Amino acid sequence: MVTIIDTVSNKAAGEAAPARPRHPEKAHRPDSPVQRKPDWIRVKAPGSGTYQETLDIVRSNKLVTVCEEAGCPNMGECWSHRHASFMIMGEICTRACAFCNVSTGMPNALDPHEPENTGRAVAQMGLKHVVITSVDRDDLDDGGAQHFAEVIHAIREASPETTIEVLTPDFLRKDGALETVVAAKPDVFNHNLETVPSNYLKVRPGARYFHSIRLLQRVKELDPTMFTKSGIMVGLGEERNEVLQLMDDLRVADVDFLTIGQYLQPTKKHHPVMNFVTPDEFKGYETIAYTKGFLLVSSSPLTRSSHHAGEDFAKLKAARIAKIGH
């Protein structure tokens, strides 16, 4: 079943409010029928006791997860293993990407208790590795960079052994923002390209492809020891040679880890799935990416940036040691 125009309540404000459209900018777009998923894209419905425990911890700490807001197909699996990816700075994004199911509009004020609440939730869940992402906050002078840093520091204090991965916006036109996040010393810095450059105007119109490449390159200039990561979706109308060129661009920026997953259309108002990439094609991309020098590649229909992030971090460290000896 597909919802044409989803509505959400103003949960981030902490009070009852009239329902509003999740994607007001998409309300008048023509429908794009949602294609039936192939047999190789199947996930189990959530329902375990551990899943409910994870939900209770998220709710009791008044946190938002990208798992819920983006409608991740792996949510049942991850939450049943008490893994969740936290989405800070609210649940309303200032941008309106054609692929994304996160709500768009004017965000609420930052919650000053969110860093502390996030740290406490990480400790309660006993996470060895945590992923912290956010909505785009173009309304803030630093794009939310200082808030990212405060969340990182709070997690370090509450759960010192937990490794931290950030999945950040592009901080477009926010001088000094990237430096603030890198100075907070996350273990992995992830920023997704999402798609090939020829798709940006229609799929990711608020972003700039080469700015994102440069952001990832700059992370390594600021801290050569920090792992960097980026991901894309396929099935948005890209050509194979464009994906291969994107790999080269990321390697020029010295990115360590590449994820490639299948785009799944959230509603009839979102960008249509142009094609379903087969498991064999995903395997082909993985093989090529390794030949280009990535330390780690995850390429499959259900691959998502945060899926198995903890296990992948261990593999990243092992791959670097095998390559350079430290």
N, C-alpha and C positions, 0 to 999 in steps of 0.2 A: 504494500500500500504506500502511495506517495502523497505527501502533503504538498499542496500547491503553494500556499502561503502560511508558513508556520507562525504561531504567535507565542510570545513568552511574557511572563510577568517580570517585574523589576526586582529580581532576587538580590542583586548586588546592593541595592539600596537598603535592604533589610526591612522592608515594609511592603504592605500590600499596595499594588498599583494596577491601573487598568492594563489589560493585555495589549501588547503592541506587536506589529509585524516584526518577525525576525529579520526579514530582508526587504525593507520597504523599497529599496532601489531596484528590486527584481520583480515587483508586483505587476508591472505592466509589460513585462517581457513576454514574447510568445512562448508557448509551451514547447518543450523538447521532450518527447516521450522517453521514458526510462526503459532502456533495453533489459531484457531478461539476462541475468548473470549466467555465465557458463558453469558447467559442473565443477570446474576446478576452483571456483570461488564459493566456498561454503564454510560457515562458521557456526559454532554451537551457541545456542541462546544462554544468557547468564542465568545463574540460579543457585550456586553453591553457597554454603554457610560463610565461607571466607569472602565471597563476593559481597555479601550483606555486611560483614564486618568492615570491609574496606569502605563501603558506602557510608556506614555510620561514622567512621573516622573523618571522612571528607566533610560530611554534613555538620558534625559537631564542632569542627574547626572553621566552619563558614568559608570553605575553600571551593574553588572552581577547578574542574579538570578538563583538559582538552579532549580526553577520552569521550566525555559526554557531549561537550559542545560541538565537536567536529564529527560526532557520530562514527567513531572509529570502529571498524568491524572486528578488531581484536580485543575489544573491551571486556567481553565475558571471560576470555582466557586470562588476560592480565590481572583483572581484579580478583579472579579466583585464586591467583597466586600472590595476592596482596601487593600488586604493582599498580601504581597510578602515576600519571604525568600531570603535574599541577600547572594550571594556567593562571598566572598572576595578573594583577591590575584590572580585574573585573572580567565580565563576559561580553562586553560590547566593544567591537572593533571600529576604528575610524576609517577603515578601508572596506572595499566591497569587491573582493576578488570573485571571479565568475565561478570558481570551483568550490568555494569554501562555505561551510554550513554554520560558521560562527556568526552570531548576531552582529548586525551593523547599526551604527547610529552614533549619538553623542554619549561618550562614556561618563560614568559617575566618578566622583573624586576618589583618589587612592585611599585604600584602607590602611591606616597607620599600624594596625595590629596584624596585617597579613604576613609580614616576615616572621614574627613570633609564632603565629598560628601554623605557618608552613613548617617551621622547624619542629614544632611539637608534633605535628602529624607525621613527619618523616620518622621521628623517634618512636612514636606509637606503633607505626607500621613495621618498624625494624628494617628499614630499607638499607641495603648495602650500596645501592646506586639510585639516584633520583634524577628525573628529568624535569626541568623548570622551563616552561615556555610562557608566552604572553600573547595577548592581542596587540595589534598595532596601536600605539598611543601617539599619533601625530599631533594631538592637542597639547602635549607636554613639551616643555622646552628641551628636555634631554631625551624625549621619547620613552621615558621610564627607566633609563639606564641606572640611575641611583637606586631605584626601587629593586631592580635586579640585584645590585650589589648588596643591599640590605638583606634580601632574602638569602643570598649565598652566605653572608656572615651569620645569620640566624641559624641556618642549618648546621654550619660548622660548630656553633656553640652547643646546639641541642643534640647533635649526633655526629661527633667528630670523626668517626670512622666511615661515614657515608661519602662516597664519591659523587660529584655533582656535574651534571651535564645541562648546559643551557641551550635552548633553541630560541634564538632572538629574532626580532624584526630587523629590518635593514637600517634603522636609525637614519633614514634619508634626511639630509640637510640638518643634522643634529651634531654640530661640532663637539668633539670630546666625549660623545656618548659611548662609542666603542671602547675607548681607552678606560672609561670608568668600569665597564663590565670586565674587561680583561684584567684590570688591576685587582679585582676581587678574587681572582684565581680559581675559576671553575676548572674542573678536570678536562672537560670536553666543551668546545665551543661549536655549536651547530647553527647554521643558517641555511635554510633551504632555498635553492633556486626555483623549485617547483616545476618549471617547464623550460623548453628551449626558447631562445630569444625571439624567434619569429612569432611566438604565441603571446608575448607579453602584453601587447596592446589590448587583446581581447580577453585574456585569461588573468593577467596580473597587472592591470593598468596603472596602479599607484606606485609600482616599483620600477627599477631600472636594472636590467640584467648585468651590465658591466660594473655598476655600483656594488651589486651583491658579490660579484667576483672579487672586486677590489677589497671589500670588507673582509672577506675570508683571507685574502693575501695579507692584509694589514694585521690580522690577529697573529700570524706567524712572525711578522716583523717585530711586533711588540713582545711576544713570548714564544720563542722557537720550540719550547718544550711542550706547549699546549696542543692537545689533539684537536684537529679541526674536522668538520663533518658537514656534508650537504646532501640533499636528497631531491629527487624529482618524481613526478608522476608521468606515466605513459598512458596512451589512449586518448590524448587531447588533440590528435591530428598532427603530431610531430613526425618527421621523417627519420629513418634510422641513422642516416649520415649526420643529422643534426644532433642526435644523442651522442654520437661518437665525438663530434666537435666539442660538445659541452664537457665531456670527460677530459678532453685535452685542456680546455680552459681551466677546469678545476685543478688539474695537475700542475699547470703553470703557477697557480696560486698555492701550490704545495698542500692541497687538501688531502687528508689521510683516509677518510672513510666516505664512501658513497652508498646511498640507499636509492633503490629504484622500485616503485610499486605501481599497481594498477589504479588509475583514477576511477572512482565510483561516483556517479552522479547523485547528489543528495535529494534533489527535488526536480520537478518538471521545469522549474524556473532557472536552474543552474545550467552551466555549459554541458552539452551532451557528451556522452562517451562516444568517441569516433570509432574506436575499435577495442576489442579485448585482446591483449597481448598474451600469447600462449606461454605456458611454463618453459617450453624449449627456447622460445625467444628470450625470456628472462635469463635463462641459463647462459645463452650466448652473450648477452650484455655483461653478465658477471665475468665470464672468461676474458672478454676483451678488456674490461676495466682493470682486472688484475695485471694483464700484460702492459697496461699503461702506467702501472706503478702504485696504485692505491694499496695501502696496508690492509684494508678490509673492505669488502663489498657485500651488501645484502640486496639481492635482486630476486623478487618473486611477486606473484600477484597480490599477496596480502602483506608485503613489506610496508612498514610505516616507520617514520623517523625514530619513534620511541619504543618500538616493539623489540623485546629482548635486549634493551639497551644495556642492562647490567652485564649480561653474558658477553655482549659485543665489546664492552669496555675491557673486559679481561682479555679477549682475543686481540684487541688493539695493542694493549701493552705487550702481549707476547709477540705479536708481529713486529713491533718496533725493536724489541730486544733481539729477535732473530735477525733483523736487518742490520742494525747498527751496534748491537751489543750493550745498549743501556737504555 
